[in-house]
Amino acid sequence: MSVPPRRGRPPLTSRAAILDAVLEIGLDRATTSAVAERLGVDQSTLYRHISSREEMLDAAVGVAAARAVWPDPGEDWAQYLRDCAQAMWTMFVSTPGLAQRVRGMTSMPEAFVFQAYRVVEHLTVALGFSFREAALIVDTIGDMTADSYLTIELLDREVDGERTFRELAIETMEDAGDAVPDEGMAQEYLEVMRDAMGEQGNPSSWWRDKVELVIDGVRLRLERRDR
């Protein structure tokens, strides 16, 4: 009678489970101790699968980018750019701390690079842009979307334990407006900026208007080229 081979001790965790835990906790709060606690293991166990906290967070960014639902290119190039910006925004919303991590990384995950190349390829093949022009469009929309999201996060943050940065910014603009000779213009500008900053938990569509500015610029270049 043959004796079945003994199985080794099953792993307590895996690299995939660690990165899942990071995304569940949020990149802004995912320390190695927090991840280990969530997985029910010792911190030393994590280091069998990761080299450092920084490497763990960067790898989690790659997973988030790979799991994001990116749009397929279509005949309407303007809508495609809007959809790409919305996909990035949705990704940031679903993973706290992701936008800040992305803006601070020295290199982009492969999934981000692949998606950027897809857009560049569509703009060059379908619209005839040069690679430099297409890359500039993608880079501008990507940077603007990430920075706009980070601005909203900042506006919701408490400054002195009582007021948010948004409330402090409005107070500062109100005080500055009192010194402007044209009171009507100052008030109009203040109302525009109030709309731009939105409300806590209810951001405005200001960032989408920025995307439209980029799209208008792209459209203008197309019109000039076709004359």
Solvent accessible surface area in square Angstrom, and as a share of the most:
residue,aa,sasa,rsa
1,M,241,1.07
2,S,101,0.65
3,V,130,0.75
4,P,102,0.64
5,P,122,0.77
6,R,237,0.86
7,R,229,0.84
8,G,66,0.63
9,R,197,0.72
10,P,99,0.63
11,P,109,0.69
12,L,92,0.46
13,T,13,0.08
14,S,46,0.30
15,R,91,0.33
16,A,67,0.52
17,A,33,0.25
18,I,0,0.00
19,L,13,0.06
20,D,45,0.24
21,A,2,0.02
22,V,0,0.00
23,L,25,0.12
24,E,113,0.50
25,I,10,0.05
26,G,0,0.00
27,L,7,0.03
28,D,79,0.41
29,R,150,0.55
30,A,0,0.00
31,T,56,0.33
32,T,14,0.08
33,S,56,0.36
34,A,31,0.24
35,V,0,0.00
36,A,4,0.03
37,E,143,0.64
38,R,130,0.48
39,L,51,0.26
40,G,67,0.65
41,V,23,0.13
42,D,102,0.53
43,Q,81,0.36
44,S,77,0.50
45,T,6,0.03
46,L,0,0.00
47,Y,102,0.39
48,R,174,0.63
49,H,57,0.26
50,I,7,0.04
51,S,87,0.56
52,S,42,0.27
53,R,80,0.29
54,E,89,0.40
55,E,54,0.24
56,M,0,0.00
57,L,3,0.02
58,D,52,0.27
59,A,24,0.18
60,A,0,0.00
61,V,0,0.00
62,G,16,0.15
63,V,33,0.19
64,A,8,0.06
65,A,0,0.00
66,A,71,0.55
67,R,145,0.53
68,A,22,0.17
69,V,136,0.78
70,W,42,0.15
71,P,26,0.17
72,D,110,0.57
73,P,55,0.35
74,G,35,0.33
75,E,180,0.81
76,D,81,0.42
77,W,34,0.12
78,A,4,0.03
79,Q,76,0.34
80,Y,5,0.02
81,L,3,0.02
82,R,73,0.27
83,D,53,0.28
84,C,14,0.08
85,A,2,0.02
86,Q,64,0.28
87,A,12,0.09
88,M,32,0.14
89,W,18,0.06
90,T,74,0.43
91,M,10,0.04
92,F,0,0.00
93,V,86,0.49
94,S,79,0.51
95,T,11,0.06
96,P,59,0.37
97,G,7,0.07
98,L,1,0.00
99,A,1,0.01
100,Q,113,0.50
101,R,51,0.18
102,V,16,0.09
103,R,101,0.37
104,G,61,0.59
105,M,33,0.15
106,T,147,0.86
107,S,77,0.50
108,M,81,0.36
109,P,18,0.11
110,E,149,0.67
111,A,24,0.19
112,F,17,0.07
113,V,84,0.48
114,F,128,0.53
115,Q,11,0.05
116,A,36,0.28
117,Y,116,0.44
118,R,55,0.20
119,V,7,0.04
120,V,15,0.09
121,E,78,0.35
122,H,30,0.13
123,L,0,0.00
124,T,19,0.11
125,V,123,0.70
126,A,61,0.47
127,L,31,0.15
128,G,51,0.49
129,F,12,0.05
130,S,55,0.35
131,F,126,0.52
132,R,189,0.69
133,E,51,0.23
134,A,0,0.00
135,A,48,0.37
136,L,86,0.43
137,I,14,0.07
138,V,31,0.18
139,D,81,0.42
140,T,54,0.31
141,I,10,0.05
142,G,18,0.17
143,D,50,0.26
144,M,28,0.12
145,T,0,0.00
146,A,3,0.02
147,D,61,0.32
148,S,10,0.06
149,Y,26,0.10
150,L,44,0.22
151,T,69,0.40
152,I,28,0.14
153,E,53,0.24
154,L,66,0.33
155,L,9,0.05
156,D,41,0.21
157,R,136,0.50
158,E,109,0.49
159,V,73,0.42
160,D,71,0.37
161,G,55,0.53
162,E,149,0.67
163,R,77,0.28
164,T,14,0.08
165,F,75,0.31
166,R,15,0.06
167,E,82,0.37
168,L,51,0.25
169,A,23,0.18
170,I,24,0.12
171,E,67,0.30
172,T,81,0.47
173,M,44,0.20
174,E,66,0.29
175,D,102,0.53
176,A,59,0.45
177,G,18,0.17
178,D,123,0.64
179,A,89,0.69
180,V,65,0.37
181,P,138,0.87
182,D,69,0.36
183,E,137,0.61
184,G,49,0.47
185,M,127,0.57
186,A,18,0.14
187,Q,93,0.42
188,E,118,0.53
189,Y,126,0.48
190,L,14,0.07
191,E,84,0.37
192,V,67,0.39
193,M,46,0.20
194,R,91,0.33
195,D,94,0.48
196,A,13,0.10
197,M,16,0.07
198,G,13,0.13
199,E,115,0.52
200,Q,116,0.52
201,G,72,0.69
202,N,94,0.48
203,P,59,0.37
204,S,24,0.16
205,S,58,0.38
206,W,94,0.33
207,W,10,0.04
208,R,112,0.41
209,D,76,0.39
210,K,72,0.31
211,V,4,0.02
212,E,57,0.26
213,L,129,0.64
214,V,26,0.15
215,I,0,0.00
216,D,73,0.38
217,G,34,0.33
218,V,6,0.03
219,R,90,0.33
220,L,74,0.37
221,R,115,0.42
222,L,20,0.10
223,E,84,0.38
224,R,146,0.53
225,R,118,0.43
226,D,107,0.55
227,R,213,0.78
